[in-house]
């Protein structure tokens, strides 16, 4: 990924080369193909270039329109180049020599602050309009690119990554433990666009921010997730064709202009499998291959949750798919931990080390753009979304009866168990259902899943966080999807962006494409679950793309680390040493229940069961990693640490 950064001062001081150097230094890895800055008096904008598409060969930013005094820098890939060219009266010859950044600048000159509404693709940009003395930041519809910012009485500063802002700040950022605690409680009441570090925020996806020379600012949302009118109230044949066409175009846009080999994080399921099949068809016209990497068990050591059998089926069925494997021998939750803190913040994911190995494989293969099937589960390929119960409660009795019988035939689950799982259990009030679920998963029946210290938990409760949600949560698939997508727009970045950038790559998610989302929100529930199976449209629309076995495949996803319990056992000596040290020092005992973490991790053999991603073992490991991140942030962001 490329990068943008810049500074607007309100205190009468001029922006200096040193100011911009402080911002660019921590994200210099985003500019393997060079960088440049533009500055004048109180404003400066910088750009770091990583050439990903063929048109990037013509790119040279920041771009300036001398007639208007407009200066622009962007990190982007535009998918509607031809449509924009028509609107901007550009011929094909001129378009072939224009980078996407030049199109974006011309779009702004034509449409002003409404320019983002005419763009399609992944983008984030900064525009200084010398005529109105305003700085504008814009972010794509669902946040595939990101930009962070900080404002005080003296200046407004922005950059593609928060650590660049931390490097520039007069005062080192402090970890906001109330906000961080909300993450530990999986509480969504605080806006995710605010960083864990005090004072640093992120522009929300689908938004435009304007800051004037006096420091006054405004933000408006130019797009929210909605079904596209042309997709509403159509028949099944239309949705089958639209599924294939829209997803196929979203995937093709991400690979056909790639200068280097395109890549894919391949899990072996419907989401990444569909991307693999559609991408390889688009690449076949160019005689190129798709490099796919998968985290699997070693040969002969298969176990539940292992993606290898499904990945091998995909590799056999799809031409020009170059599959490579990682098997994680010798790696554990501590592998590359500090580097991950620097690159991507404190996600706390115990599977993060496997992602690191996947990206290293992609880098070794020379990949430039990498795709991920993430978000398929809540857009085009939802699974287990209580379809049977919703059919029943909406009064569609015949549909319910037909699908209930078909689901019983497809799964072989006894009728009594199906009634409990699909009808009774979802209707139970959450305050009754949750304790049963938690005990089954090895967790305490009440309280947070991540073991927090009582005092810290009391502080978070006093701040209004982590309150139990009462009653059943029953929403239509469309309403649930819309809620998830709106939360996605508030995220600071999509997971893996930082790791991709460090490895010289660009991460993009086809299922978070605006076109895909607008189609997914229009599809009726009865076409997402039909003939007793979820992912009905995927099975139909991609029948010739995916292996035949996918037509009857179950809904469970494969595991990134299927041997998670064995990995924890392998890391046991270091886990014990870390817990002993933390208990001796006492600082992390202020936030975490360290004795309980020890019991959850080591006192029992608690294997990860398929579909149980939040059981005791994983939550305990998550807590330990969060504690390590808090220690790192506190130490390495202190004055004089040198890391900033």
HELIX and SHEET records of a PDB file:
HELIX    1   1 UNK A   17  UNK A   25  1                                   9    
HELIX    2   2 UNK A   28  UNK A   30  5                                   3    
HELIX    3   3 UNK A   54  UNK A   58  5                                   5    
HELIX    4   4 UNK A   81  UNK A   87  1                                   7    
HELIX    5   5 UNK A   92  UNK A   96  1                                   5    
HELIX    6   6 UNK A  100  UNK A  111  1                                  12    
HELIX    7   7 UNK A  112  UNK A  118  5                                   7    
HELIX    8   8 UNK A  162  UNK A  168  1                                   7    
HELIX    9   9 UNK A  177  UNK A  184  1                                   8    
HELIX   10  10 UNK A  229  UNK A  231  5                                   3    
HELIX   11  11 UNK A  236  UNK A  255  1                                  20    
HELIX   12  12 UNK A  270  UNK A  284  1                                  15    
HELIX   13  13 UNK A  308  UNK A  317  1                                  10    
HELIX   14  14 UNK A  337  UNK A  344  1                                   8    
HELIX   15  15 UNK A  352  UNK A  364  1                                  13    
HELIX   16  16 UNK A  376  UNK A  378  5                                   3    
HELIX   17  17 UNK A  387  UNK A  393  1                                   7    
HELIX   18  18 UNK A  397  UNK A  411  1                                  15    
HELIX   19  19 UNK A  415  UNK A  419  1                                   5    
HELIX   20  20 UNK A  420  UNK A  424  3                                   5    
HELIX   21  21 UNK A  425  UNK A  427  1                                   3    
HELIX   22  22 UNK A  430  UNK A  440  1                                  11    
HELIX   23  23 UNK A  454  UNK A  462  1                                   9    
HELIX   24  24 UNK A  477  UNK A  490  1                                  14    
HELIX   25  25 UNK A  497  UNK A  502  1                                   6    
HELIX   26  26 UNK A  510  UNK A  512  5                                   3    
HELIX   27  27 UNK A  514  UNK A  520  1                                   7    
HELIX   28  28 UNK A  525  UNK A  527  5                                   3    
HELIX   29  29 UNK A  536  UNK A  541  1                                   6    
HELIX   30  30 UNK A  548  UNK A  552  5                                   5    
HELIX   31  31 UNK A  564  UNK A  570  1                                   7    
HELIX   32  32 UNK A  572  UNK A  585  1                                  14    
HELIX   33  33 UNK A  588  UNK A  590  5                                   3    
HELIX   34  34 UNK A  594  UNK A  602  1                                   9    
HELIX   35  35 UNK A  616  UNK A  636  1                                  21    
SHEET    1   A 6 UNK A  35  UNK A  40  0                                        
SHEET    2   A 6 UNK A  43  UNK A  48 -1                                        
SHEET    3   A 6 UNK A   3  UNK A   9 -1                                        
SHEET    4   A 6 UNK A 155  UNK A 159 -1                                        
SHEET    5   A 6 UNK A 148  UNK A 151 -1                                        
SHEET    6   A 6 UNK A 201  UNK A 202 -1                                        
SHEET    1   B 6 UNK A  63  UNK A  65  0                                        
SHEET    2   B 6 UNK A  70  UNK A  78 -1                                        
SHEET    3   B 6 UNK A 121  UNK A 129 -1                                        
SHEET    4   B 6 UNK A 134  UNK A 139 -1                                        
SHEET    5   B 6 UNK A 207  UNK A 212 -1                                        
SHEET    6   B 6 UNK A 217  UNK A 221 -1                                        
SHEET    1   C 5 UNK A 321  UNK A 326  0                                        
SHEET    2   C 5 UNK A 290  UNK A 295  1                                        
SHEET    3   C 5 UNK A 261  UNK A 265  1                                        
SHEET    4   C 5 UNK A 367  UNK A 372  1                                        
SHEET    5   C 5 UNK A 506  UNK A 508  1                                        
SHEET    1   D 2 UNK A 529  UNK A 530  0                                        
SHEET    2   D 2 UNK A 533  UNK A 534 -1                                        
END                                                                             
